[in-house]
C-alpha cells in the first residue's frame, strides 16, 4: 500500500504487536454447561467477578472475586468471597451484612493469535475442601447488536506494516477518516475515506461474541489497487461510536498489516 507507506514513520517490526489492551467486561459462560455463568467487570488492572452458580443442594447461590492483573501469570488473580445479608423481601439491615474469604479465583485470557478477546479459563479453589475447579468460558451473546447506528462516523486509525519483503518497507502510520457503515442482517460493510486521499472498504459476515464482533476473511479493497482479505476483530459499538482492529496477512508491497481504529458518530448534537 505505497500511498500510505509514504506517509509513515519507518519502524522495524517482526510480529503482530503484543500487549494490546483489552476490556474483558462482559457476561461469560460455558456453552455446554447452560444455567450458570460469571459477570466480569474490569476497571483498568482490577476485575470484579460475580458468579451465579449452585450450592451443594442445587439451590442458586453466588460468590464474588476481586482479582488484580498479574503480569507474570498473564491472568487476573484474587480472593474468592461468599456474602450474606438481609433477605430481599425485607428492609435492608446494614448490620446483617458479612463477607467471608473462602478461597481464590483466577481468570486467564486465552493467549495467542487474534482471538484472545473472546475466550478464557476460569479457575476457583475453595479453602475448606481443597477442591479446585477449572472451566473454559467465553463471552455470552444475549441479543444481536446493530453496529451501524446512524451509519456515519469520523475518527482515526493507527497501523503497522511489518514482516515486509524489503525491511525498509516496515513502517507505522496514522490517518484520519470519515466512515460509513451499513449492516444487513449479519453482513457488515465499512467504507473508509482517508484524509491522505484514498479509500478502503471492509465487508463480510459478522460473528458475535458477547459485546464484541469479528469478520473472518473480510474483503479488503482500497482505491490504490489493494484487493486482499483481512480479519476484523474486537469490533464494538458504543454510545459514542465504533471501534475495532484489523489484521491483513498480505498487503503490498509484500507486508503484513495490523491496525486499530476508533470513530465517533458524525450526526446529531455533540452534547447529546
C-alpha positions as CSV (number, residue, x, y, z in Angstrom):
1,X,0.0,0.0,0.0
2,X,2.5,2.6,-1.3
3,X,0.3,5.7,-0.8
4,X,0.1,5.2,2.9
5,X,3.7,4.0,3.4
6,X,4.9,7.3,2.0
7,X,3.2,9.0,5.0
8,X,4.7,6.6,7.6
9,X,7.5,6.7,10.1
10,X,9.9,3.9,9.4
11,X,10.0,1.2,12.1
12,X,11.2,-2.3,12.1
13,X,8.6,-4.8,13.2
14,X,8.7,-8.6,13.1
15,X,5.5,-9.8,14.7
16,X,1.9,-8.8,15.4
17,X,2.0,-6.2,18.2
18,X,1.7,-7.7,21.6
19,X,0.2,-6.3,24.8
20,X,-2.8,-4.7,23.2
21,X,-5.1,-3.5,26.0
22,X,-8.4,-5.4,26.1
23,X,-11.6,-4.8,28.1
24,X,-12.8,-8.1,29.3
25,X,-16.1,-6.7,30.8
26,X,-18.9,-8.9,29.7
27,X,-21.2,-11.8,30.6
28,X,-19.2,-15.1,30.3
29,X,-20.4,-18.8,30.3
30,X,-19.6,-22.3,29.2
31,X,-22.0,-23.1,26.3
32,X,-22.0,-26.8,27.2
33,X,-23.0,-26.0,30.8
34,X,-26.0,-23.8,30.4
35,X,-27.5,-22.3,33.6
36,X,-24.5,-20.8,35.3
37,X,-22.1,-18.1,34.4
38,X,-19.9,-15.2,35.6
39,X,-20.1,-11.5,35.2
40,X,-16.6,-9.9,34.7
41,X,-16.4,-6.2,35.2
42,X,-13.0,-4.7,34.6
43,X,-11.6,-1.4,35.9
44,X,-8.1,-1.0,34.5
45,X,-6.0,-3.7,36.1
46,X,-8.7,-4.7,38.6
47,X,-11.6,-7.1,37.9
48,X,-14.7,-7.8,39.9
49,X,-16.4,-11.2,39.2
50,X,-19.9,-12.2,40.2
51,X,-20.6,-15.9,40.0
52,X,-24.1,-17.1,39.6
53,X,-23.8,-20.8,40.4
54,X,-25.4,-23.5,42.6
55,X,-24.7,-24.8,46.0
56,X,-24.3,-28.4,47.2
57,X,-28.1,-28.9,47.3
58,X,-28.6,-27.5,43.9
59,X,-30.0,-24.2,45.1
60,X,-28.9,-20.9,43.4
61,X,-26.0,-19.3,45.2
62,X,-23.4,-16.8,44.4
63,X,-19.8,-15.9,45.0
64,X,-17.7,-12.8,44.2
65,X,-14.0,-12.4,43.4
66,X,-11.7,-9.4,43.5
67,X,-8.9,-10.0,41.1
68,X,-5.9,-7.9,40.0
69,X,-3.8,-8.4,36.8
70,X,-0.7,-10.5,37.4
71,X,1.7,-9.9,34.5
72,X,4.0,-13.0,35.1
73,X,0.9,-15.2,35.2
74,X,-0.9,-13.3,32.4
75,X,-4.0,-13.6,34.4
76,X,-6.3,-11.8,36.9
77,X,-5.8,-13.3,40.4
78,X,-7.5,-12.6,43.7
79,X,-9.6,-13.8,46.7
80,X,-13.0,-15.5,46.4
81,X,-15.8,-14.4,48.8
82,X,-19.2,-15.5,49.9
83,X,-21.5,-12.9,51.4
84,X,-24.7,-12.8,53.5
85,X,-27.2,-10.0,54.1
86,X,-30.8,-9.1,54.7
87,X,-33.3,-11.1,52.7
88,X,-34.6,-9.4,49.5
89,X,-38.2,-9.3,50.8
90,X,-37.2,-7.3,54.0
91,X,-35.9,-3.7,54.6
92,X,-32.1,-3.7,54.5
93,X,-30.3,-4.0,57.8
94,X,-26.7,-2.9,57.4
95,X,-25.5,-5.0,60.4
96,X,-26.7,-8.2,58.7
97,X,-24.0,-8.0,56.0
98,X,-20.9,-10.1,56.2
99,X,-18.2,-11.2,53.7
100,X,-16.0,-14.3,54.1
101,X,-12.9,-15.2,52.1
102,X,-13.5,-18.8,51.1
103,X,-10.7,-19.3,48.5
104,X,-9.2,-17.8,45.4
105,X,-10.0,-17.3,41.8
106,X,-8.1,-16.8,38.5
107,X,-9.3,-15.6,35.1
108,X,-6.7,-16.3,32.4
109,X,-7.5,-14.9,28.9
110,X,-6.7,-17.3,26.1
111,X,-3.2,-16.3,24.7
112,X,-2.0,-16.3,21.1
113,X,-3.4,-15.3,17.8
114,X,-6.1,-12.7,17.3
115,X,-8.9,-14.4,19.2
116,X,-7.7,-13.7,22.7
117,X,-10.6,-11.3,23.4
118,X,-13.3,-14.0,23.3
119,X,-12.3,-16.9,25.4
120,X,-10.5,-17.7,28.7
121,X,-10.1,-20.1,31.6
122,X,-11.7,-19.5,35.0
123,X,-10.2,-21.4,37.9
124,X,-11.6,-21.2,41.5
125,X,-10.5,-23.1,44.6
126,X,-12.3,-23.5,48.0
127,X,-10.0,-23.5,51.1
128,X,-12.3,-25.6,53.3
129,X,-12.4,-28.6,50.9
130,X,-9.3,-28.0,48.9
131,X,-11.4,-28.6,45.7
132,X,-10.3,-26.7,42.6
133,X,-12.5,-26.2,39.5
134,X,-11.3,-25.2,36.1
135,X,-13.8,-24.0,33.4
136,X,-13.3,-23.0,29.8
137,X,-15.5,-19.9,29.3
138,X,-16.4,-17.5,26.6
139,X,-18.3,-14.3,26.2
140,X,-22.1,-14.9,26.1
141,X,-24.2,-13.3,23.4
142,X,-27.6,-12.0,24.6
143,X,-29.0,-10.2,21.6
144,X,-27.8,-9.1,18.2
145,X,-26.2,-5.6,18.3
146,X,-26.6,-3.0,15.5
147,X,-23.1,-1.8,14.7
148,X,-24.2,0.7,12.0
149,X,-26.2,3.1,14.2
150,X,-26.6,6.3,12.3
151,X,-24.1,4.9,9.7
152,X,-21.9,8.0,9.6
153,X,-18.7,8.3,11.7
154,X,-15.4,10.2,11.8
155,X,-12.3,9.0,13.5
156,X,-8.6,8.0,13.3
157,X,-6.5,4.9,12.6
158,X,-3.1,3.7,13.7
159,X,-1.4,0.9,11.8
160,X,1.8,-1.0,11.2
161,X,3.3,-2.7,8.2
162,X,5.7,-5.4,9.2
163,X,7.4,-8.7,8.0
164,X,7.8,-6.9,4.7
165,X,9.9,-8.5,1.9
166,X,12.1,-5.4,2.0
167,X,12.8,-4.4,5.6
168,X,12.8,-0.7,4.5
169,X,9.1,-1.0,4.0
170,X,8.4,-1.9,7.6
171,X,6.7,1.2,9.0
172,X,3.8,2.7,11.0
173,X,1.1,5.2,10.0
174,X,-1.6,7.3,11.4
175,X,-4.6,8.6,9.4
176,X,-7.9,10.4,9.9
177,X,-11.0,9.2,8.1
178,X,-14.7,9.5,7.5
179,X,-16.6,6.2,7.8
180,X,-19.9,4.9,6.5
181,X,-21.2,1.7,8.0
182,X,-24.1,-0.4,6.7
183,X,-25.4,-3.6,8.2
184,X,-27.9,-6.0,6.6
185,X,-28.6,-8.9,8.9
186,X,-25.2,-10.4,9.8
187,X,-23.4,-8.7,6.8
188,X,-21.4,-5.6,7.5
189,X,-19.9,-3.1,5.1
190,X,-17.5,-0.4,6.2
191,X,-16.2,2.3,3.8
192,X,-13.3,4.4,5.0
193,X,-12.4,7.7,3.2
194,X,-9.0,8.8,4.5
195,X,-7.6,12.3,4.7
196,X,-4.5,11.0,2.9
197,X,-6.5,10.8,-0.3
198,X,-7.7,7.3,-0.8
199,X,-10.5,5.0,0.4
200,X,-10.8,1.4,1.6
201,X,-13.7,-1.0,2.2
202,X,-14.0,-3.9,4.6
203,X,-17.0,-6.2,4.3
204,X,-18.2,-9.7,5.3
205,X,-20.3,-11.8,7.6
206,X,-20.3,-10.9,11.3
207,X,-19.6,-13.3,14.2
208,X,-20.7,-12.1,17.6
209,X,-19.2,-13.0,21.0
210,X,-21.0,-11.1,23.7
211,X,-20.4,-7.4,23.1
212,X,-17.6,-8.0,20.5
213,X,-17.8,-8.9,16.8
214,X,-15.4,-10.1,14.2
215,X,-15.3,-10.8,10.5
216,X,-13.1,-13.7,9.3
217,X,-11.9,-13.3,5.7
218,X,-13.3,-9.9,5.2
219,X,-13.0,-8.5,1.7
220,X,-10.4,-5.7,2.0
221,X,-10.2,-3.4,-1.0
222,X,-8.7,0.1,-1.5
223,X,-8.6,2.7,-4.2
224,X,-4.9,2.3,-4.6
225,X,-5.4,-1.3,-6.0
226,X,-5.2,-3.4,-2.9
227,X,-7.5,-6.4,-3.1
228,X,-7.0,-8.9,-0.3
229,X,-8.6,-10.3,2.8
230,X,-8.4,-9.3,6.4
231,X,-9.7,-10.3,9.8
232,X,-11.6,-7.6,11.5
233,X,-11.9,-8.2,15.3
234,X,-12.6,-6.6,18.6
235,X,-15.3,-4.7,16.7
236,X,-17.5,-2.9,19.2
237,X,-20.3,-0.4,19.1
238,X,-20.8,2.1,22.0
239,X,-22.8,5.1,22.9
240,X,-20.3,7.4,21.1
241,X,-19.4,5.4,18.1
242,X,-17.5,2.3,16.9
243,X,-14.0,0.8,17.3
244,X,-12.1,-2.3,16.2
245,X,-8.9,-3.8,14.9
246,X,-7.8,-5.4,11.6
247,X,-5.1,-7.9,10.5
248,X,-4.3,-8.5,6.9
249,X,-1.6,-11.2,6.3
250,X,-0.8,-9.9,2.8
251,X,-0.7,-6.3,1.6
252,X,1.6,-4.7,-0.9
253,X,4.5,-4.4,-1.1
254,X,4.9,-7.9,0.5
255,X,3.9,-6.9,4.0
256,X,1.5,-7.8,6.8
257,X,-0.7,-5.1,8.2
258,X,-2.2,-4.7,11.7
259,X,-4.2,-1.6,12.7
260,X,-6.7,-0.3,15.2
261,X,-9.4,2.3,14.6
262,X,-12.0,4.3,16.5
263,X,-14.7,6.7,15.4
264,X,-17.5,8.8,16.8
265,X,-20.9,9.4,15.4
266,X,-20.8,12.3,13.0
267,X,-24.5,13.1,13.3
268,X,-26.7,14.9,15.8
269,X,-25.7,17.3,18.5
270,X,-22.3,16.6,20.1
271,X,-23.7,17.4,23.6
272,X,-26.3,14.7,23.4
